[in-house]
Amino acid sequence: MTELERFAAFSTGGVGLRGIGPLLVRPIPAEEWATSWRAEFPILRVGRIVVRPPWREHTAAPGDAIVTIDPGQAFGTGLHPTTRLALIGLERWSAAGRLGELPRSGPGVLDVGTGSGILLLAAIALGASHGTGVDIDPLSVAAATENAARNGVAERVTIQAGSLPISAPAPLVIANLVASLHIELAPLLVGAMAPGGRLLISGMFLSRADEAIAALQAAGATLVERWEEGEWVAAEFSDGRATLAS
């Protein structure tokens, strides 16, 4: 009996187990695998931010900050709660005027683990003059570079392979990473903030959020706020190293 036959027997209850119904098998062309996921990628709105795939049309409303994203094989469509939580934080930064007041020199907004580039490009759409995205995954570097061009901001964005530290600290740092990486990179994430800077993190399960936040506080960051969606947590920090040194 082949593996397929054994599974078919199991699915119909033929091996003495509770059946799960008949097994239906059909070939799926390779090109269908490559494009069928697009049907599940809608236009997403988070406040003023509108994330749209390039194959969907959107009529902009006044004030919309539109980001066109084709993720390819990189993380970052806006559909995952961790990305939405980070987008909420970016919109708060925009409302507070932090994005529009960034220095014209230096790295600008720094996006650590940029993936598709969605967060960095949203920051640009919300008013940041320029930014830098870093990622250790070559596929992410390629996707973010292509998405920067797709949004017409390639000359305002630097996408580079690698991780922290970078050449100069940034006034605003974004990091949508799992909790274990926040803990491991805590000193580098805090060190990536320029004096008086801010850090926005996402990607943490509720069960590990306190641990990750504590690691960043121990490295010198000051917790400003945290917010949640379901079992996911995001948080904002300010640069507290001057306070620690005083």
N, C-alpha and C positions, 0 to 999 in steps of 0.2 A: 504494500500500500504506500503510495507517495504521500509527501507532506500535505499536498492539496487535498488528497482523498481523505486523509486522517482528519483534517480540519473540517471537511464537508460532513464527515460522519459525526464529528462532535457537534457541529452546528445544527444538525437535525436530530440529535439525541441518539445516534446510532452506536455509541460506545457506552451506553448505560448512564450517561450524564444528562442533565436537564438541557433540552435543546434551546437554541436561540433563534431558530427560524432557518429557512432555506438559504443556502449560500449562492449568491449571484456573482458571476464573474464576467467582466467584459474588458477588452483591451482599451486603453486610453492612449491616444497618440502623444508623443513626446511634446509636441508644440502646445497641446491642451494643458499639460502640466505647467508649462512655462507661463501661460496667460490666464488660466481659469481663476487664480486667486484675485485677479483684478476686480472681479465682480463683488468681492467682499471688502473692497477698499473704497468707502464712500467719502464724500466731502465732510470734513470735521470742522466744527466751530468751537473754539474755546475763548469766550469773551470776544475781543476784536480780532483774534487770530483765526484765520481760515486756512486750513490745510487741505489742499486739493491735489489729487493725482493728475498728471498731464492729460489723461484720456477723459477727464470729466470737465464740463464747462461750469463756470460760476459767474454770476452777475454780481459784481462788487457793490456793497452798500457803502455809504459814506463812513469813512474811518476804518474800513476793513484793512487788516494787515495780512496780505495773501502770501502764502508760501506754497510753491508747487514742488511736490516731492514724488520721485520715483525711487523707492528704497532699494530696488535691485535685490541683492542678497544681504543688505545691511539692516541693522535694527533701526526702527524709527519711522513709523507711519502716523503717529499721533493716536492710534487706536488703543494702545496699551495704557493702563492707568498711570504708570510711572512717567510716561511722556506727557500725558495731560497734566499731571501734577506739576511738572517742571514748566509747562507752558503757562499755567496759572501764576507761578512765581515770576516768570518773565513779564507777564502783563502787569503785575504789581510793580515791578521795577520800572516799567514804562510809565505807569500812572504817577509814580513818585519822581519822575524826571531823571532817573539815573542813566537810562540808556542814551538819551539825547545829549547828556552833559559829559560824555566820556571824552578823555583827551584824544586828539587826532593822531597822536603818535603812540608807539608801543603796541602790545598785542591786542588791545581793545577787549572785547568779550572773549574769554577763553572757554572753550567747550571741550572738556576732557572725556574721551570716549565718544566722539561725535557721531559715530554710526552713519546714518543717512545725511547728517548735517541739519536735521530738522530744527533743533533748538538754536543753533547758531544762526540759521537763516531766519528764524522767527525773531530773534533779537535784532537783526538787521532790518527786517520789515517793520519792527516796532520803533525804530529810530536810532539804533546804534550805528555809528559811522563805519565801523569795521570790526573784524574779529578773527580769531584763530581757532581752528579745530584740530585736535590730535586724536589719533586712534592707532592701536597696534595691529589692526586687521587691514590688510591691503585692499580687500573688497570694500570696506567702509571708506577708506581713503578715496578710492575710485568713485564710489557712489556720491560721497559728499562733494567731491570736485565737480562731478557732472551736475549735481543739483544746484551748486553755486552758479554755474554757467546757465542752467535752465532758468534761474531766477534773475539773471542779468546782473549779478553782483560779484562775478569772478574776480574783478580787480579790487574788491573790498574785503575779500576773504582769503585767508591762507589756510590750506589744509595740508597737514604734514603727518607722516608716519612716525609713531613713537608714543611716548608717554611723558610724564613729569620727571624732572623739572624741565621747564622751557627757559629760553634765554632771559626773559624779563617778567616780573610779576604783573598781574593783570588787575584792573580795578573791579572787574566782575568775573567770577568763575562759576561755571556750570559743570556739574558732574552727575549724570544719570547712570549710576553703577550699582552693582549688588552690594549689600551691606559689608561683606567680607573685604571687598576692595576699598570701601570707604575707611574701614578700620586699618587696613594695611597701608593705604596711601595718606592717612590723616595728616602726618607732618608735611608731606609734599603738597597736599591740597591747601593747607593753611599757608604754607610758604609761597604758594602760587598767587595769593592775594597781595596786592599792593597795599601799603599803609592806608588805612581807612576803607579798604575794599570790602566787598561782599562775596559770599559763597552760597550758591544754591545747589542742594543735593537732592536726588531722588533715587528710586530704585530699591528702597529698603522694605522688606517685609515688616509688618507691625511687630512681630516677635523679636526682631533684631534691631529695631530702630533705636531703642534706648542705648544699646551697646555701641552702635555706630556714632550716635550723637555724643556719647561720653568720650569716645576716642578723639573726636574733633575738638571737643572742649579741652581735653587734656593736652592737645597739641597747640592750644592757644586761641581757638575761635570762641566767640560768644554767641550763644543761641539767641536768635531774634524771634523766630516763629516756626511752628511746625503745623502741617495740615495733612489730611488723610483722605483716601478714597478706598473704601473697602478694607483690604488687608495691606494696603500700600501706604507709605509715608514719604513726605518730602519735608525739607527744612531749610531755613535760611540762617546764615551766620554772618556776623560782622567780624572784622579783624580785632581781636582782643589782646594781641601780643603787647601793645603799648601799655595796656592796663596791667598785664601780668608783670611787666618789667618795672613798673613804677612802685 
